[in-house]
């Protein structure tokens, strides 16, 4: 049995690689998209703001699996046919963007308005105020929920196995399929997910302490 | 003193919804002058300062810094807010100090003061830091340049805030009740710095309840009441020989401070 587990390992690690790739791409896209939407939520004109609000609230109210199916099975009906990988990335990114947008908005909003007044009084422009004064302070407050989202993304990537993407979960199921060794492989896969997410949380803990000097 | 005012406020009206907090304020400040704004809370002093620095919008009136219209231009008889970048440049001509200091907590003292020099005036880092250091020396905090704001006392923070505001050599300094949040024993060190600035010829518009300071430093005292200027004149006239009942009632609260009643 030890031999069989060992022989299944390369497949599992390839699957893990795919899961990490998905999570990495989604986290990057969702952070960029969520940042922009979050800025619009906080500073945008009324029309943009309402649009961003509708987007965020709608997406946050939908189970991510439904979103994945809509993108993969639903969009071809309107002529947009994506590969399973593209559809999965898109659906997870749309989902995580909405969450990160709210994190960005909340983080910015938590900075006392007096800071913005002081930055204006110095003569900084909007983007300078954001870059030099507001964001460096807001980042500390965004970090914990952003890490939560990163962990959710890693876990959410397992749902893409339902589209036939051979991620960690599906790779594990494949191995189980021909070895008939069930529990050890499930435990191994669970451990790998845990190890990734535990590492993310630890790194975040270090970063948080790095920002701990910020006091008012 | 130059004949033309540096700062000219004309017929300023400001409303928050139905509440009109400024009801036609006109005020000139000449170069090198220290003008003190006094009055009870809610009389519009702080709002006036914030309008001058384009931190607040207003519905009617004009503010000029030298020949430049601040905050708005007029199109078809309507006030139109200037672009964000022009507002930023105009604000850089003013220095403002707040009641609650509002230092940037994630920056060292030196970086706080150097920020405007580097990013607004676009001076090289070396020059910015040299200038910032000289201002910090002037407010007596050269030994604190590597400290973060939370490590300083309120009085020290406020002196850093003054250095930050004045470092870019603004045409007019605006002080908004800068000693009101301080413990009594820390007020003196901040007032000393302000007095030093006033003596050096800095044009200043100061909202303050420190009547001794106002009497000794201001060239002109403006008493605001209910969103209008109710009285103005030299400190002796306004503080020692108040002509109206409202002004007497207001000054009565400082009875003993000024040694008369």
Boltz contact constraints between the chains, C-beta under 6 A:
constraints:
  - contact:
      token1: [A, 114]
      token2: [B, 100]
      max_distance: 6.0
  - contact:
      token1: [A, 114]
      token2: [B, 102]
      max_distance: 6.0
  - contact:
      token1: [A, 117]
      token2: [B, 55]
      max_distance: 6.0
  - contact:
      token1: [A, 118]
      token2: [B, 102]
      max_distance: 6.0
  - contact:
      token1: [A, 120]
      token2: [B, 91]
      max_distance: 6.0
  - contact:
      token1: [A, 121]
      token2: [B, 53]
      max_distance: 6.0
  - contact:
      token1: [A, 121]
      token2: [B, 96]
      max_distance: 6.0
  - contact:
      token1: [A, 122]
      token2: [B, 115]
      max_distance: 6.0
  - contact:
      token1: [A, 122]
      token2: [B, 116]
      max_distance: 6.0
  - contact:
      token1: [A, 123]
      token2: [B, 88]
      max_distance: 6.0
  - contact:
      token1: [A, 123]
      token2: [B, 91]
      max_distance: 6.0
  - contact:
      token1: [A, 123]
      token2: [B, 92]
      max_distance: 6.0
  - contact:
      token1: [A, 123]
      token2: [B, 116]
      max_distance: 6.0
  - contact:
      token1: [A, 123]
      token2: [B, 120]
      max_distance: 6.0
  - contact:
      token1: [A, 125]
      token2: [B, 85]
      max_distance: 6.0
  - contact:
      token1: [A, 125]
      token2: [B, 88]
      max_distance: 6.0
  - contact:
      token1: [A, 126]
      token2: [B, 84]
      max_distance: 6.0
  - contact:
      token1: [A, 128]
      token2: [B, 119]
      max_distance: 6.0
  - contact:
      token1: [A, 133]
      token2: [B, 104]
      max_distance: 6.0
  - contact:
      token1: [A, 136]
      token2: [B, 106]
      max_distance: 6.0
  - contact:
      token1: [A, 137]
      token2: [B, 106]
      max_distance: 6.0
  - contact:
      token1: [A, 214]
      token2: [B, 105]
      max_distance: 6.0
  - contact:
      token1: [A, 214]
      token2: [B, 106]
      max_distance: 6.0
  - contact:
      token1: [A, 215]
      token2: [B, 150]
      max_distance: 6.0
  - contact:
      token1: [A, 216]
      token2: [B, 105]
      max_distance: 6.0
